[in-house]
Amino acid sequence: FSASPDLDGGFIGGHVAGLWQFDQAVLGAVADLNYSSVDGAADLGLGDSAGAELKWFGSVDAKAGYAMDRVLVYGIGGIAFAGIEASRNGVADTRTEVGWTLGAGVDYALTDKFVVGAQYRYFDFRSEHFDIPDDRDQDVKLHTLGVNLSYKF
């Protein structure tokens, strides 16, 4: 049997970054960690159900962009990590998965210290095999749209 739970929910987290500007080019590294309430379930029929929950996720990324006055347009990508729980009929197994992420965003400097931005990210945590209670492959892909508030030190 095959099931595709529709995952939805929200997340909140934090990030640290080291960015350097060379004329209008911006290069650097970013690490983020997020608490997640993204989950979903699918009815397999005959009282059988399967579910998935993304407990947390984060990434370590390279970031490159182009600065125009107070605006930065950028691309971002790197290695992603997540705590993924797969369940079937009330039996669950949680694992830390490794995958990749790629995205783009725009930041606007409100002041010399505060920056707001919006970012789209695609995460792919690949397929992993779970034994809960029967064999099951869990394939988690995630699209996120986030709003960021950053403070520059």
C-alpha positions in Angstrom: 0.0 0.0 0.0 1.1 3.5 -0.7 0.0 6.6 1.3 1.0 10.3 1.0 0.1 12.2 4.1 -0.5 15.9 3.4 2.0 17.6 5.7 1.2 21.1 7.0 1.9 23.2 10.0 4.3 25.9 11.2 7.8 26.4 12.6 9.8 28.9 14.7 13.5 29.1 15.2 16.7 31.0 15.2 19.8 31.5 13.0 23.3 32.7 13.2 25.3 34.0 10.2 28.6 35.4 9.1 28.3 37.5 6.0 30.9 39.6 4.2 30.2 42.3 1.6 32.6 43.0 -1.3 31.3 46.0 -3.2 27.8 44.7 -4.0 28.5 41.0 -3.7 27.7 39.3 -0.3 29.1 35.9 0.7 28.8 33.9 3.9 27.5 31.0 5.9 24.3 30.6 7.9 23.2 28.0 10.4 19.6 27.7 11.6 17.5 25.5 13.9 13.7 25.3 14.0 11.1 23.8 16.3 8.3 22.4 14.0 4.7 21.5 14.3 4.5 20.1 10.8 2.6 16.8 10.6 0.0 14.8 8.6 -1.8 11.5 8.4 -3.3 9.3 5.8 -6.1 6.7 6.1 -5.1 3.5 4.5 -8.5 1.9 4.9 -9.8 -0.9 7.1 -8.8 1.0 10.2 -5.2 1.3 9.1 -3.5 4.7 9.2 0.0 6.1 8.6 1.4 9.4 9.7 4.5 11.6 9.7 5.7 14.4 11.9 8.6 16.8 11.5 9.6 17.5 15.1 12.5 19.9 14.3 14.8 20.8 11.4 17.8 22.9 10.6 20.6 23.5 8.2 24.1 24.7 7.6 24.3 26.7 4.4 26.3 28.9 2.1 24.7 32.2 1.2 25.5 34.4 -1.8 23.7 37.6 -2.9 23.7 41.0 -4.5 23.2 44.1 -2.3 21.4 47.2 -3.6 21.4 50.0 -1.0 19.4 48.5 1.9 18.1 45.4 -0.1 19.9 42.1 -0.4 18.6 39.5 -2.9 20.3 36.1 -2.3 20.4 32.4 -2.9 21.1 29.9 -0.1 21.7 26.1 0.0 23.4 23.4 2.0 23.1 20.4 4.3 19.8 19.9 6.2 19.0 17.9 9.3 15.6 16.9 10.8 13.9 14.9 13.5 11.3 12.9 11.6 8.7 10.6 13.2 6.9 8.0 11.2 3.9 6.2 12.7 1.5 3.5 11.8 -1.5 2.5 13.8 -0.2 4.3 16.9 3.3 2.8 16.8 6.0 5.5 16.1 9.7 5.7 15.4 11.7 8.9 15.4 15.0 9.4 13.6 17.4 12.1 12.7 17.6 12.4 8.9 20.2 14.2 6.8 19.3 15.8 3.4 19.8 19.0 1.4 18.2 22.4 1.0 18.1 25.1 -1.6 16.3 28.5 -1.6 16.2 32.2 -2.2 15.2 35.3 -0.3 15.3 39.0 0.1 16.4 41.1 3.1 15.8 44.7 3.9 17.9 46.7 6.4 15.5 48.7 8.5 18.4 50.3 10.4 22.1 49.6 10.7 21.3 46.8 13.3 17.9 45.4 12.3 17.1 43.4 9.1 13.8 41.9 8.0 13.4 39.4 5.2 11.4 36.7 3.5 12.8 33.4 2.4 11.6 30.4 0.4 13.3 27.0 1.0 13.0 23.5 -0.4 14.2 20.7 1.9 14.7 17.1 0.7 15.3 14.5 3.5 15.4 11.6 1.1 13.7 8.2 1.6 14.3 6.3 4.8 13.1 2.8 5.8 11.1 2.4 9.0 9.9 -0.8 10.7 6.7 0.4 12.3 5.1 -2.2 12.7 5.4 -3.3 9.1 8.1 -2.2 6.6 7.6 1.4 5.4 9.6 3.8 3.4 9.2 7.5 4.5 10.1 10.2 2.0 9.9 13.7 3.4 10.2 16.8 1.1 9.3 20.2 2.5 8.6 23.7 1.0 8.8 26.5 3.6 8.1 30.2 3.4 9.6 32.1 6.4 9.8 35.7 7.6 13.1 36.6 9.3 14.1 39.3 11.8 17.8 39.6 12.3 20.0 41.7 14.6 23.5 42.6 13.4 26.3 42.6 16.0 
